[in-house]
Amino acid sequence: MLYLIDCFTRGSSVALLLYNDESADFLTIQDEGYKPYFLVSPELSSREEEAIRRFNCEVGMIEKIDLFTYERRRMLKVKFKDSSLLTSARKFFRERWEDHIPYPLSYIYDQNMLFGVPYEIKGDSLKPIEEINPDLDTAFQERFVSLRKIDPEKFQVLSEWFRICSQPIPEIPVDKLGGRISSDREGVYLGFILSRIANLPLSTALTDRRVSVWIKSILNFYLRRKNILIPRARELMRDEKPRRITGALTFPPKAGTYFNTVVVDFESLYPSIIDAYN
């Protein structure tokens, strides 16, 4: 099987790095047809029109769903021949959407692909391999049967995470992952799980401890898949003032002496905060 490990730019094209667990080697596949882009308002100024001609952009009208109103919005998708032109072109446009998403991640989101999961080559495309143990699937369905009725959207997300996390994880030597990676077998295993859930390159999952990076990728992939316009940071505030959210739940202990006590410190409460306040 081929495991999607990384995605990066190679000139004007996108390259996928896959690990073959049978040959214990890497395979690179290039896609020269995908172009970097950002979204702008359909009402272009003369300066923006000139920038489109100057950078020889491809422009097309698309529709996106507004996250806050769920109404359809017409947007212009401005495509560039090379990802290096994105930075130079930004200053010519008054407002831009989705230009903050790294080009390789944007490609993965648009292709509906997932890092860390196994694929196989069929024709000229990659197809995911999904093998679920029937007993595990039955146990999952029984465990979350009530959630399926109460919150179908959340059930769908959990169901996908269950499927992708149930796939096998290859015995990949750590030295093949590059000099920056320093982890044991358990660390690589957890890195694969995080890579699948957050849809991030394995190297990022193994080295980047910022929970905000993980959550941002989860949300961006979800919104892109649902054809929802990914909002800018200032739009998320919606004229609200920053609020302090309690970062922990505390309970006064009963007086007494306790033996064999286990103290648990959670790395982050971000997921529970999002679940409660989003």
Secondary structure, DSSP 8 states (H G I E B T S, - for coil): -EEEEEEEEETTEEEEEEEETTTTEEEEEEESS---EEEE-SS--HHHHHHHHHTT-EEEEEEEE-TTT--EEEEEEEE-SSTHHHHHHHTT-S--BSTTS-HHHHHHHHTT--TTSEEEEETTEEEE-----HHHHHHHHHHTHHHHHH-HHHHHHHHHHHHHHTS------GGGG-TT----HHHHHHHHHHHHHHT--HHHHHH---HHHHHHHHHHHHHHHTTB----HHHHHTT---------------SS--SS------S--HHHHHHHH-
